[in-house]
Amino acid sequence: MPSIVIVGAQWGDEGKGKVVDLLAERADAVIRFQGGNNAGHTIVRNGETWKFHLIPSGILYPGKTCVIGNGVVVDPKVLLSELDGLRARGVDVSGLKISANAHVIMPYHIILDHSGEARLGKLEIGTTKRGIGPAYADKASRLGIRVQDMLDEKILKKKILSALEPKKALLRPYERDPDFGPQLDLQRMTEDLLTFGHRLEQHIADTAALVWRALDDDKLVVFEGAQGALLDIDHGTYPFVTSSNPVAAAACTGSGIGPKDIDEVWGVAKAYSTRVGAGPFPSELHDETGELIRERGGEFGTTTGRARRTGWMDLVALRYAARINSLTALSITKLDVLSGFDRVKVCTRYRGEDDARFDTFPYHQSVLHHATAEYEELPGWREDISECRSIADLPQAARDYLDWIADQTGVPVTLVGVGPGREQTLWTEAGAASPAIVAAPVQA
């Protein structure tokens, strides 16, 4: 049975949650391998909307093993709130397992995140201010608090003291703040985390061993990434990136598997492009078309509610994402948003300040920040495609658009989204023939 890694092939918010949800129905285990509650997945099932920030969307299927891997940074307060919300809606959360080695987002991480963005001024990255970056920084500095530490009071207090020592000067202005000050009290932090640890203890496990057993037993395992490839801290539009690696290779380090355990890598991309926060965006639209796409697509962040920047499909960036992830398939979401346009534009290369042309993603940040998109126009379609239930139902222009994307990227399209509902997902011939789909029929 194959294992599949699902990654964002743009700047995040591509609709990965819906794709994971479709595969989770067939899977035995779903593993989230990086990021934190700066990410969000929205799923619409049977008219109900579900929003996830930390918990894999496979939790909606009874009997599934859902793992928060060691590569994730966890705000325990947020996680417990998410668990309580699911229980209140009748969802069995007993299948959730949290890596004992995952790192904890501490109150001072959130304070430092706010402080850091304020200091940047005009160069503000546009983080969600959830403490993600500072938590990963402490992890790299070997000052992190891990999930397992919440089960040992002596170790926990000692580690918090060590982590606070180099931050004293930065945190001092917040000690008298009525909102932030109480959160920096050592005793309160320790007691809160011990309480969180007690409530989460039943879910804390050696998750790498769980994943190994699933793979050894020939189970279908889905690895779920957050954000998108172009926000990768090594390969994205640095410094306007996230604090982790959303690329497929991070599924290994973020869950404890080896590279040979990955069989397929599916990249998820919208039929157009969006981005949240600051940073280069060569195909961005600043006109009525961009606003129309935003309104039609409901382009507002799941986690922050911020309006997303919108633009035409960027094939330069998508080819780059395909390469750094070794994509074996593409899932194109929100194709319905493009209905009604007589002509659809696609960015096929960039033009630099000195009139240089780039068919590949520029490695130099100065070039990328000043790059503008050059487009090719394709025939659009006027038909409402939200009721289409097979690829054959789509207008010819829509099918040609999908074929053109596959041809330009060298990656076959496996499924297409024509609306928010899971029934509004169309499988292509390539998708239906995927080993994951053939070998793992929907479980009763």
C-alpha positions, 0 to 999 in steps of 0.5 A: 500500500502506498504512502502519500505526502500532500503539500501546498504547491503555492503560498499556502491556502491551496485547499490541502485540507479538502484533498487530505479529507478525501484521502483520509477516508481511504487511509489508515493513518494521517500525519501532520508533520510541520507548522503550528496553529499558524495554519488552517484547513477548512473542510465542508462535509454534508453542509457542515464547515470544519476548521482545523489548525493543528489536528489532522482532518482525518479525525472526522473518520472514526477509527483513524490514527491521526498524528501530530508529528515531532516536526509540529510546534504545539500550543497546548491551549489551542490544541485543547480548545480544538479537541473540546470543540470536536467533542462538543460536535460529537467527534471521537478524538481518541485516535489522536496521538501527539509526538512526545518530541513535538515542541511546545509554543510557550507564552513568551514565544507569542510575546516575542513574536508580537515584539519581533514584528513590531521591531521590523516596521515596514519590513514586517513579514506578516506572521500570524503572531502565534509564536511559531517562529520563536518556538522553532528558534528555541528548538534550534537553540536547544532551549525548547520545551517538548510535549513530554516535558509537560509530564515532568514538573522538575524537568519542566521548571528547569527548562523554562528557567533556562529558556527565559534566561537569554530573553530577559532583556527582550521580555522586561518591557512586558513584565508590567503589562497587564495582559502579558505580564502574568503570563511570564510568571514562572509558577503560573507557566509551570502549573498551566503546562502541567495541567495541559500535560495531564489533559493531553497525556492520553494522546501523547505517544511515540508517534514515529513507532506508530507510523512505522507499524502502519507502514510495515503493515502495508497500510495507506498513510497520508502525510499532511503538510501546512502552508506551501512550498513557496513559504519554505524557510530554505526554498521559499521567498525568504525572509517572507516565509514560514519558520519550518519546511513545508516541502515533501522532504520534511515529512521524513524529519517531521514524522520519523520516517525515511525517504524510501517510505514515501511513494507519492507526492501530491501538490495542491494548487488553486486554479489561480494564485493567492498569498497572505502577508508580505513578500514578492508575488509576480502575478498579483492583481491590483485591479477589479479582476483581483478583487473579483477573484477574492470575492468569488473564492472567499479568499480570507485566511482560516486562521487570521481572517486576513484578506488574501492577495490574489493573482493569475496562475503562476507556472514559473512558481508551480514548476519550481514547486514541482521540482523541489517536492518531486511532485507525482501529481497535482490537485487543482482546486477552485476551478469554479472561481474562474468561470465567467472569464472570456479569457484566462491569463497564466504567468509563464515567465518573469521579466526582471528590472533590466528586461531580463526574462526568467523561465525558472524561479529566480534564486536571488531575492532582489531579482524576484522582488522586482519581477513582473509576470509575463502572461499567455492568454487561454480561452475562458468559459462562461458556464457554471461548473459547480454542478459538474460531477466528472471531468467530461462534464466540464466545458472544453476550455476548462479541460484544455486549461487543466491539460495545459497546466499538466503539460507545462509542469510535467505533472499529471492532474489527479483531481479537480475542485469545482466548489467547497463540498467534497462531492464537488471534487472530480477525479481525472483518469490519472487520479483514478489510476493512482495506486493509492486510490486503486489499492485503498478503496473507500472503507465502509 
